[in-house]
């Protein structure tokens, strides 16, 4: 049995990925990040010191540790150090605004915060609430962050008292204990904290490694944010297999990305349709030798024929994996590369160790091909639930074959063909999928509704050739009030992440209504496609 085909072990913990690779391949380069190149032994050593520092500052097994930063070495070390301390990792994207970060701090009540010093203007104001963590670790505190009670992360790692804080390799042996909380946007406008156990994540990693055939000699490119599950799993998969991760900032300069991929002889290139659309705009890619890339993976939205042509031109030797997933169970399906030509619109079959089917609105399983129904997933990858939100949990989870099993009703719609291959149809809620990230219309609407003079507002998604979808907003002013789209956009840029800022805002006398008197979002979606952008796409 090859390394990639090994199933998750019954009592395996997530941190075992790093510990085992350090034991077996200690001097092998595990992480490339800018000018840094860390071996598995180096990385495990740093992570253990972070774990001891957390324990010496009062963090106990089961406590949450919020990790606020981008794709950096400190973020990687902080993640594994949190697990080694027996705590729960809560990664949060560096682009998160202060008010949203403050809400997350109050919601998950972390015992500690590990933050990038360059994000001080965001996390310092967010720490003003009553639920501020007792321990705050800041990378390179000498640069200054204006927070007197912060601890320099690197000094804490080297502190003598931290070295003797006890063993942090395996503080728990319970694979069903909580390992991670990943916040994902929801239709309520507030992020939901997806609770994932060690078993959830090790099972997902084992299944994905199996169908991708990821090996110890692979080099994985990591430009997707570590705070999102697709980016986070590039690290988990790499360290599980003893492969190398080349960590990079979020995808912005395609030429620079390809240059790095060629230099590091990357073999796995994960992406989303937005990235492939940007690569497609490069006229000449022959300057970089990308023949080492043997696999390209895609999720977030289906690959169009144009994207497939781009991938084949840029990565001529790569097998293409089109996939579909949700944070609540990581990955639902994958399309075997050999089926791509004959199943172009499909996202494939259930990943190993799981089952997938469709149900109607009454919860009855659909048996005939091409019927549209709700996508349902069963298996060890299904989340524990939403953090402190039993009502939302009850809407998507139900008991399985025994009291320990949970079945996930995703809320997404799909259809199965005669061969059992899934085609993704759409989402039952209003979530906008832009540049591979979920955007909540309710979050946009809350910002616009707070602008003086706004009577009503609504946000919808509109198709975009680069982003897949972009947000478009419609606003109706109060009587006698004049609203300018530029002012509304300014408010959005101030309070929303870049992907959530509407590409267009239209000011209408009134918003269309349906028979129930509610805003007719179907009519707005039809109008959205005709609007010219007046904001960032």
Secondary structure, DSSP 8 states (H G I E B T S, - for coil): --GGG----TT--TTHHHHHHHHHSTTSEEEEETTEEEEHHHHHHHHHHHHHHHHHTT--TT-EEEEEESS-HHHHHHHHHHHHTT-EEEEEETT--HHHHHHHHHHH--SEEEE-GGGHHHHHHHTTSTT--SEEEETTGGG--S-TT-EEHHHHHH-HHHHTS---S-S---TTSEEEEEEE--TTSS-EEEEEEHHHHHHHHHHHHHHHT--TT-EEEE-S-TTSHHHHHHHHHHHHHT-EEEE-SSS--HHHHHHHHHHTT--EEEEEHHHHHHHHT-S--TTS--TT--EEEEESS---HHHHHHHHHHSTT-EEEEEE--TTTS--EEE-GGGTTT-TT--BEE-TTEEEEEE-TTS-B--STT-EEEEEEEETTS--EETT-HHHHHHHEEE-SSTT-EEEEEEEEEEE-TT--EEEEEESS--EEETTEEE-HHHHHHHHHTSTTEEEEEEEEEEETTTEEEEEEEEEE-TT----HHHHHHHHHHHS-GGGS-SEEEEESS--B-TTSSB-HHHHHHHHTT----S--
